[in-house]
Amino acid sequence: MDTMILYGRNFSPFTRRVAITLNHLGVAYEQKPLSTLEDIEAIRLLNPLGRVPCLSVAEEVFIDSDAIIDYLLSRNPQHTLLPQALNARQRCMYDNALAKGVMEKCVAYFYETTRREPALVSETVAKHYQNQVMQGLEALDSRLLLKASEQQLDLSDISIFVAYQSACSVFKDQLPTFSTLARMSAVYEAWPTFHQSPL
């Protein structure tokens, strides 16, 4: 079996969702926590855009969390992360897209408020990103109530968990209470699939 190497830190929600997917699938891998700030040249050798995650398998390199996860699922056809029933699959993909949007805006907010020169930070832009995160989490919190509690873990659960914890990390005390998301996060945090790849 070819050695898989995942590049990126779990502070990146996109890297973390790949790591958790690898854990869930039981795929052996090595993780090299490269930072887009400190290791940008090394990352560009893998991805010209200088973005993580990247996954190397033998001589091949996969970039972008969706493309990487698609590759992993194709290698593990016995997986149950994508529901077979049409309605369940559509719900999974909708929730997955919402969660990824929250991740994107968490990253955008973080960079806008911490990586720009103070004089260049736009409070209007930062507030817009924050509002998008809050609206996305509110929608996910409501939609989780509609999901049967006995339903098995799917890809959207991983993405929602990562998105919520990313928002908690970025916004801290500014984050309102999302009861359903908080309960889900507490439950999943105890599962090996999740706690093997901490934030």
Backbone as CSV, one residue per row, in Angstrom:
resi,resn,N_x,N_y,N_z,CA_x,CA_y,CA_z,C_x,C_y,C_z
1,MET,0.844,-1.191,0.000,0.000,0.000,0.000,0.884,1.249,0.000
2,ASP,0.588,2.180,-0.889,1.363,3.409,-0.967,1.171,4.253,0.299
3,THR,2.265,4.872,0.752,2.191,5.749,1.914,1.496,7.049,1.547
4,MET,0.533,7.441,2.352,-0.155,8.708,2.138,0.407,9.739,3.102
5,ILE,0.667,10.919,2.589,1.138,12.022,3.422,0.179,13.188,3.243
6,LEU,-0.394,13.628,4.349,-1.295,14.774,4.351,-0.511,15.994,4.801
7,TYR,-0.556,17.039,3.982,0.162,18.271,4.281,-0.829,19.343,4.724
8,GLY,-0.498,19.987,5.853,-1.343,21.045,6.377,-1.590,20.852,7.862
9,ARG,-1.885,21.938,8.536,-2.193,21.893,9.971,-3.693,21.755,10.164
10,ASN,-4.080,21.189,11.289,-5.506,21.037,11.580,-6.182,22.355,11.922
11,PHE,-5.401,23.423,12.095,-6.011,24.739,12.242,-6.763,25.113,10.971
12,SER,-6.307,24.580,9.837,-7.058,24.712,8.586,-8.239,23.750,8.648
13,PRO,-9.472,24.264,8.610,-10.614,23.348,8.680,-10.661,22.387,7.500
14,PHE,-10.116,22.797,6.369,-10.142,21.935,5.188,-9.160,20.776,5.339
15,THR,-8.008,21.055,5.936,-7.069,19.980,6.246,-7.672,19.038,7.284
16,ARG,-8.309,19.615,8.287,-8.848,18.787,9.370,-9.974,17.878,8.886
17,ARG,-10.823,18.362,7.961,-11.904,17.489,7.488,-11.339,16.306,6.692
18,VAL,-10.216,16.522,6.016,-9.561,15.405,5.325,-8.972,14.435,6.338
19,ALA,-8.306,14.962,7.370,-7.701,14.097,8.386,-8.760,13.233,9.073
20,ILE,-9.889,13.840,9.419,-10.955,13.085,10.085,-11.552,12.044,9.143
21,THR,-11.673,12.383,7.868,-12.158,11.404,6.893,-11.199,10.225,6.786
22,LEU,-9.909,10.509,6.758,-8.905,9.432,6.737,-9.043,8.551,7.981
23,ASN,-9.212,9.181,9.135,-9.387,8.417,10.378,-10.612,7.514,10.284
24,HIS,-11.713,8.080,9.817,-12.962,7.315,9.747,-12.829,6.114,8.807
25,LEU,-12.126,6.308,7.711,-11.960,5.231,6.734,-10.918,4.209,7.179
26,GLY,-10.190,4.518,8.241,-9.160,3.597,8.718,-7.948,3.543,7.818
27,VAL,-7.676,4.652,7.133,-6.542,4.716,6.209,-5.306,5.210,6.952
28,ALA,-4.207,4.472,6.842,-2.956,4.887,7.479,-2.364,6.062,6.703
29,TYR,-1.905,7.058,7.425,-1.294,8.212,6.770,-0.346,8.908,7.731
30,GLU,0.528,9.701,7.161,1.418,10.571,7.927,0.968,12.004,7.682
31,GLN,1.005,12.830,8.715,0.624,14.230,8.536,1.829,15.126,8.778
32,LYS,2.073,16.017,7.812,3.135,17.012,7.949,2.466,18.375,8.091
33,PRO,2.518,18.963,9.293,1.758,20.185,9.575,2.401,21.442,9.000
34,LEU,2.409,21.537,7.688,2.967,22.725,7.052,2.006,23.896,7.204
35,SER,2.568,25.080,7.430,1.789,26.304,7.594,1.871,27.143,6.324
36,THR,0.728,27.694,5.911,0.727,28.552,4.719,1.450,29.867,4.979
37,LEU,1.730,30.179,6.219,2.481,31.395,6.544,3.979,31.117,6.618
38,GLU,4.347,30.015,7.247,5.761,29.740,7.500,6.390,28.798,6.474
39,ASP,5.578,28.022,5.777,6.115,26.997,4.872,5.567,27.159,3.457
40,ILE,5.313,28.393,3.058,4.616,28.625,1.803,5.375,28.071,0.594
41,GLU,6.686,28.184,0.580,7.454,27.694,-0.570,7.378,26.175,-0.675
42,ALA,7.424,25.493,0.453,7.300,24.033,0.430,5.916,23.621,-0.042
43,ILE,4.902,24.375,0.372,3.531,24.057,-0.052,3.368,24.295,-1.544
44,ARG,3.992,25.346,-2.067,3.860,25.653,-3.500,4.480,24.574,-4.382
45,LEU,5.409,23.816,-3.816,5.951,22.687,-4.581,4.894,21.608,-4.784
46,LEU,3.913,21.570,-3.896,2.824,20.602,-3.978,1.602,21.195,-4.679
47,ASN,1.318,22.444,-4.372,0.160,23.139,-4.937,0.611,24.546,-5.308
48,PRO,0.664,24.877,-6.591,1.133,26.201,-7.022,0.365,27.358,-6.391
49,LEU,-0.859,27.090,-5.927,-1.645,28.131,-5.280,-1.193,28.397,-3.846
50,GLY,-0.348,27.527,-3.317,0.130,27.705,-1.952,-0.940,27.448,-0.914
51,ARG,-1.836,26.512,-1.216,-2.948,26.225,-0.306,-2.869,24.788,0.204
52,VAL,-3.430,24.597,1.387,-3.574,23.254,1.957,-5.065,22.960,2.091
53,PRO,-5.414,21.666,2.125,-4.561,20.484,2.245,-4.027,20.010,0.896
54,CYS,-2.949,19.238,0.990,-2.431,18.466,-0.134,-2.241,17.039,0.374
55,LEU,-2.439,16.086,-0.508,-2.235,14.676,-0.155,-1.348,14.049,-1.210
56,SER,-0.215,13.515,-0.775,0.664,12.824,-1.719,0.509,11.321,-1.550
57,VAL,0.405,10.643,-2.678,0.290,9.186,-2.704,1.243,8.706,-3.789
58,ALA,2.336,8.064,-3.358,3.383,7.665,-4.300,3.854,8.919,-5.042
59,GLU,3.719,8.948,-6.383,4.195,10.093,-7.162,3.090,11.098,-7.462
60,GLU,1.885,10.838,-6.978,0.761,11.731,-7.264,0.493,12.667,-6.093
61,VAL,0.023,13.862,-6.428,-0.373,14.833,-5.411,-1.799,15.275,-5.700
62,PHE,-2.638,15.215,-4.681,-4.023,15.666,-4.791,-4.170,16.949,-3.982
63,ILE,-4.903,17.914,-4.535,-5.121,19.175,-3.844,-6.619,19.439,-3.744
64,ASP,-6.985,20.272,-2.747,-8.372,20.645,-2.478,-9.065,19.521,-1.705
65,SER,-9.709,19.904,-0.599,-10.288,18.886,0.288,-11.359,18.053,-0.411
66,ASP,-12.165,18.666,-1.271,-13.195,17.888,-1.969,-12.578,16.852,-2.893
67,ALA,-11.573,17.264,-3.654,-10.924,16.338,-4.583,-10.219,15.217,-3.823
68,ILE,-9.598,15.563,-2.704,-8.912,14.545,-1.900,-9.917,13.550,-1.336
69,ILE,-11.008,14.051,-0.783,-12.009,13.151,-0.199,-12.653,12.294,-1.279
70,ASP,-12.900,12.850,-2.454,-13.440,12.060,-3.558,-12.493,10.909,-3.905
71,TYR,-11.197,11.208,-3.934,-10.203,10.169,-4.201,-10.228,9.099,-3.112
72,LEU,-10.290,9.527,-1.855,-10.292,8.570,-0.751,-11.524,7.677,-0.777
73,LEU,-12.677,8.257,-1.079,-13.898,7.454,-1.127,-13.871,6.478,-2.295
74,SER,-13.261,6.884,-3.397,-13.172,5.976,-4.551,-12.251,4.795,-4.258
75,ARG,-11.275,5.007,-3.380,-10.372,3.921,-2.987,-10.987,3.019,-1.922
76,ASN,-12.042,3.497,-1.299,-12.693,2.747,-0.216,-14.187,2.636,-0.511
77,PRO,-14.555,1.851,-1.545,-15.947,1.814,-1.995,-16.928,1.261,-0.954
78,GLN,-16.417,0.661,0.104,-17.292,0.125,1.150,-17.748,1.216,2.117
79,HIS,-17.304,2.438,1.910,-17.615,3.524,2.841,-19.115,3.799,2.900
80,THR,-19.525,4.467,3.981,-20.937,4.844,4.148,-21.082,6.348,4.336
81,LEU,-20.096,7.113,3.913,-20.115,8.553,4.151,-21.055,9.307,3.217
82,LEU,-21.407,8.715,2.096,-22.381,9.321,1.192,-23.607,8.419,1.141
83,PRO,-24.741,8.880,1.663,-25.943,8.041,1.685,-26.353,7.609,0.279
84,GLN,-26.906,6.416,0.180,-27.360,5.907,-1.109,-28.742,6.423,-1.474
85,ALA,-29.626,6.581,-0.495,-30.974,7.076,-0.765,-30.903,8.518,-1.254
86,LEU,-31.657,8.831,-2.285,-31.559,10.133,-2.937,-31.819,11.289,-1.978
87,ASN,-32.901,11.234,-1.215,-33.231,12.336,-0.309,-32.149,12.542,0.747
88,ALA,-31.656,11.436,1.291,-30.607,11.527,2.309,-29.312,12.068,1.708
89,ARG,-29.018,11.654,0.491,-27.801,12.131,-0.171,-27.898,13.625,-0.463
90,GLN,-29.072,14.081,-0.926,-29.249,15.506,-1.203,-29.104,16.330,0.073
91,ARG,-29.668,15.836,1.184,-29.530,16.534,2.455,-28.073,16.591,2.877
92,CYS,-27.378,15.468,2.722,-25.968,15.398,3.090,-25.154,16.428,2.303
93,MET,-25.375,16.509,1.006,-24.588,17.410,0.170,-24.939,18.871,0.438
94,TYR,-26.208,19.145,0.730,-26.613,20.513,1.063,-25.939,20.959,2.359
95,ASP,-26.019,20.108,3.386,-25.418,20.443,4.670,-23.897,20.532,4.559
96,ASN,-23.322,19.675,3.746,-21.879,19.697,3.527,-21.454,21.023,2.901
97,ALA,-22.235,21.489,1.929,-21.925,22.761,1.265,-22.066,23.931,2.237
98,LEU,-23.108,23.909,3.066,-23.268,24.956,4.079,-22.069,24.985,5.022
99,ALA,-21.666,23.824,5.492,-20.555,23.746,6.435,-19.256,24.230,5.798
100,LYS,-19.022,23.875,4.550,-17.808,24.345,3.873,-17.832,25.857,3.698
101,GLY,-19.022,26.410,3.451,-19.141,27.858,3.361,-18.785,28.533,4.672
102,VAL,-19.219,27.943,5.783,-18.858,28.474,7.104,-17.344,28.416,7.289
103,MET,-16.729,27.303,6.901,-15.270,27.186,7.012,-14.575,28.296,6.221
104,GLU,-15.013,28.501,4.978,-14.394,29.506,4.115,-14.466,30.888,4.751
105,LYS,-15.615,31.219,5.328,-15.778,32.549,5.903,-15.047,32.687,7.228
106,CYS,-14.894,31.599,7.973,-14.052,31.637,9.172,-12.608,31.975,8.796
107,VAL,-12.109,31.313,7.763,-10.740,31.565,7.303,-10.619,33.004,6.801
108,ALA,-11.604,33.465,6.023,-11.567,34.826,5.485,-11.572,35.863,6.611
109,TYR,-12.418,35.635,7.622,-12.482,36.552,8.760,-11.155,36.573,9.513
110,PHE,-10.597,35.389,9.737,-9.332,35.298,10.454,-8.247,36.087,9.737
111,TYR,-8.138,35.908,8.431,-7.097,36.606,7.684,-7.356,38.108,7.632
112,GLU,-8.613,38.496,7.484,-8.942,39.919,7.425,-8.592,40.628,8.732
113,THR,-8.827,39.955,9.850,-8.662,40.616,11.141,-7.304,40.397,11.801
114,THR,-6.523,39.439,11.324,-5.245,39.157,11.995,-4.035,39.217,11.080
115,ARG,-4.229,39.166,9.787,-3.083,39.092,8.884,-2.863,40.373,8.065
116,ARG,-3.811,41.272,8.090,-3.637,42.546,7.398,-2.997,43.564,8.334
117,GLU,-2.357,44.587,7.740,-1.925,45.727,8.541,-3.165,46.363,9.160
118,PRO,-3.100,46.751,10.428,-4.289,47.303,11.096,-4.989,48.396,10.306
119,ALA,-4.222,49.242,9.645,-4.830,50.348,8.900,-5.605,49.877,7.681
120,LEU,-5.335,48.643,7.240,-5.982,48.120,6.032,-7.166,47.216,6.334
121,VAL,-7.377,46.894,7.614,-8.493,46.022,7.981,-9.811,46.738,7.731
122,SER,-10.714,46.069,7.036,-12.040,46.622,6.783,-13.034,46.032,7.786
123,GLU,-13.548,46.870,8.670,-14.545,46.386,9.630,-15.821,45.951,8.917
124,THR,-16.124,46.613,7.805,-17.324,46.254,7.042,-17.195,44.852,6.464
125,VAL,-16.042,44.570,5.879,-15.807,43.244,5.303,-15.780,42.187,6.399
126,ALA,-15.087,42.473,7.489,-15.006,41.515,8.595,-16.399,41.218,9.155
127,LYS,-17.214,42.243,9.302,-18.564,42.044,9.819,-19.401,41.213,8.857
128,HIS,-19.202,41.426,7.567,-19.928,40.636,6.566,-19.557,39.163,6.688
129,TYR,-18.267,38.868,6.816,-17.835,37.483,6.988,-18.435,36.888,8.265
130,GLN,-18.406,37.666,9.337,-18.947,37.188,10.607,-20.436,36.873,10.471
131,ASN,-21.180,37.748,9.816,-22.612,37.512,9.631,-22.863,36.247,8.813
132,GLN,-22.049,36.021,7.796,-22.210,34.804,6.984,-21.972,33.555,7.822
133,VAL,-20.955,33.603,8.684,-20.677,32.462,9.556,-21.857,32.206,10.478
134,MET,-22.350,33.255,11.109,-23.456,33.096,12.058,-24.720,32.588,11.375
135,GLN,-25.011,33.104,10.197,-26.201,32.656,9.467,-26.058,31.202,9.030
136,GLY,-24.851,30.820,8.618,-24.622,29.432,8.232,-24.774,28.489,9.415
137,LEU,-24.214,28.876,10.563,-24.326,28.033,11.755,-25.770,27.943,12.245
138,GLU,-26.494,29.041,12.162,-27.901,29.018,12.572,-28.694,28.042,11.714
139,ALA,-28.432,28.069,10.403,-29.124,27.145,9.501,-28.749,25.699,9.807
140,LEU,-27.476,25.436,10.050,-27.035,24.076,10.350,-27.597,23.595,11.687
141,ASP,-27.654,24.480,12.662,-28.198,24.125,13.968,-29.654,23.683,13.832
142,SER,-30.403,24.385,12.996,-31.811,24.028,12.783,-31.940,22.736,11.996
143,ARG,-31.095,22.572,10.979,-31.201,21.396,10.118,-30.798,20.116,10.840
144,LEU,-29.896,20.226,11.821,-29.499,19.036,12.569,-30.669,18.448,13.353
145,LEU,-31.606,19.293,13.736,-32.771,18.800,14.468,-33.631,17.876,13.612
146,LEU,-33.508,18.038,12.276,-34.323,17.235,11.364,-33.678,15.894,11.048
147,LYS,-32.419,15.747,11.435,-31.695,14.518,11.114,-31.972,13.465,12.171
148,ALA,-32.344,12.285,11.736,-32.650,11.204,12.680,-31.432,10.897,13.536
149,SER,-31.651,10.798,14.835,-30.532,10.595,15.755,-29.831,9.257,15.528
150,GLU,-30.570,8.290,14.978,-29.957,6.974,14.774,-29.227,6.863,13.444
151,GLN,-29.318,7.900,12.620,-28.693,7.848,11.303,-27.179,7.781,11.452
152,GLN,-26.526,6.974,10.622,-25.095,6.795,10.756,-24.338,8.028,10.260
153,LEU,-23.100,8.120,10.708,-22.240,9.240,10.357,-22.109,9.357,8.845
154,ASP,-22.223,10.590,8.339,-21.955,10.804,6.920,-21.011,11.993,6.757
155,LEU,-20.683,12.304,5.512,-19.687,13.327,5.229,-20.085,14.689,5.785
156,SER,-21.373,14.996,5.753,-21.801,16.309,6.252,-21.554,16.429,7.748
157,ASP,-21.662,15.340,8.500,-21.409,15.391,9.943,-19.966,15.807,10.218
158,ILE,-19.042,15.250,9.453,-17.633,15.618,9.613,-17.442,17.095,9.315
159,SER,-18.018,17.559,8.213,-17.846,18.960,7.821,-18.500,19.914,8.813
160,ILE,-19.681,19.555,9.314,-20.374,20.403,10.278,-19.574,20.500,11.574
161,PHE,-19.083,19.367,12.059,-18.269,19.336,13.275,-17.054,20.249,13.124
162,VAL,-16.350,20.113,12.011,-15.140,20.910,11.785,-15.486,22.391,11.654
163,ALA,-16.569,22.704,10.929,-16.967,24.100,10.747,-17.323,24.750,12.076
164,TYR,-18.081,24.030,12.900,-18.485,24.582,14.191,-17.273,24.816,15.094
165,GLN,-16.385,23.846,15.157,-15.215,24.020,16.021,-14.279,25.109,15.499
166,SER,-14.214,25.258,14.194,-13.419,26.338,13.613,-14.000,27.690,14.013
167,ALA,-15.322,27.798,13.942,-15.978,29.046,14.339,-15.752,29.335,15.818
168,CYS,-15.824,28.307,16.648,-15.564,28.488,18.084,-14.148,29.005,18.313
169,SER,-13.190,28.482,17.558,-11.799,28.878,17.709,-11.568,30.319,17.244
170,VAL,-12.201,30.690,16.143,-11.969,32.016,15.555,-12.729,33.107,16.309
171,PHE,-13.996,32.828,16.649,-14.842,33.875,17.224,-14.938,33.838,18.746
172,LYS,-14.599,32.721,19.337,-14.568,32.575,20.796,-15.848,33.125,21.451
173,ASP,-15.725,34.129,22.315,-16.875,34.619,23.081,-17.900,35.360,22.228
174,GLN,-17.531,35.685,21.000,-18.477,36.368,20.120,-19.524,35.408,19.547
175,LEU,-19.266,34.112,19.701,-20.155,33.119,19.105,-21.364,32.898,20.010
176,PRO,-22.572,33.092,19.485,-23.759,32.807,20.290,-23.906,31.304,20.516
177,THR,-24.875,30.936,21.328,-25.103,29.530,21.632,-25.885,28.866,20.510
178,PHE,-25.320,27.796,19.988,-26.017,26.938,19.019,-26.135,25.578,19.700
179,SER,-27.254,25.345,20.348,-27.391,24.208,21.256,-27.175,22.866,20.575
180,THR,-27.793,22.695,19.408,-27.686,21.402,18.724,-26.264,21.152,18.246
181,LEU,-25.630,22.176,17.691,-24.248,22.046,17.247,-23.324,21.759,18.430
182,ALA,-23.563,22.413,19.545,-22.717,22.197,20.720,-22.843,20.770,21.234
183,ARG,-24.061,20.247,21.256,-24.251,18.855,21.704,-23.580,17.878,20.755
184,MET,-23.765,18.096,19.457,-23.143,17.223,18.464,-21.625,17.245,18.612
185,SER,-21.071,18.439,18.775,-19.620,18.582,18.902,-19.100,17.831,20.124
186,ALA,-19.815,17.942,21.236,-19.386,17.269,22.464,-19.404,15.749,22.306
187,VAL,-20.407,15.234,21.618,-20.508,13.785,21.395,-19.379,13.308,20.484
188,TYR,-19.207,13.983,19.357,-18.207,13.539,18.386,-16.781,13.702,18.904
189,GLU,-16.566,14.690,19.754,-15.232,14.934,20.300,-14.686,13.705,21.019
190,ALA,-15.592,12.874,21.539,-15.174,11.679,22.282,-14.882,10.490,21.365
191,TRP,-15.246,10.597,20.094,-15.041,9.475,19.177,-13.601,9.490,18.679
192,PRO,-12.960,8.324,18.576,-11.595,8.261,18.062,-11.428,8.928,16.683
193,THR,-12.422,8.748,15.824,-12.358,9.352,14.495,-12.051,10.840,14.556
194,PHE,-12.608,11.507,15.562,-12.474,12.961,15.681,-11.324,13.376,16.577
195,HIS,-11.196,12.733,17.749,-10.176,13.240,18.680,-8.758,12.851,18.266
196,GLN,-8.624,11.971,17.273,-7.286,11.670,16.738,-6.726,12.850,15.947
197,SER,-7.598,13.786,15.562,-7.165,14.947,14.778,-7.679,16.219,15.448
198,PRO,-7.085,16.590,16.588,-7.566,17.762,17.326,-7.248,19.067,16.606
199,LEU,-8.000,20.085,16.958,-7.778,21.412,16.384,-6.474,21.994,16.895
